[in-house]
């Protein structure tokens, strides 16, 4: 079970970094992973910074879980 927890933690760090990149870089992969596109009815360039905030939270919590 500990191995599954480690995999989940590393996936959280990876997805957090992808969300941070989605706020900066525009390509096919990052556009598909944007959190504002998944949950908001009308995403735009004005909602793109939400990905930065969500990425910092997800990656930060995963790193905290890894160090704990």
Secondary structure, 3 states (H helix, E strand, C coil): CHHHHHHHHHHHHHHHHHHHHHCCCCCHHHHHHCHHHHHCCCCCCCCCHHHHHHHHHHHHHHHHHHHC
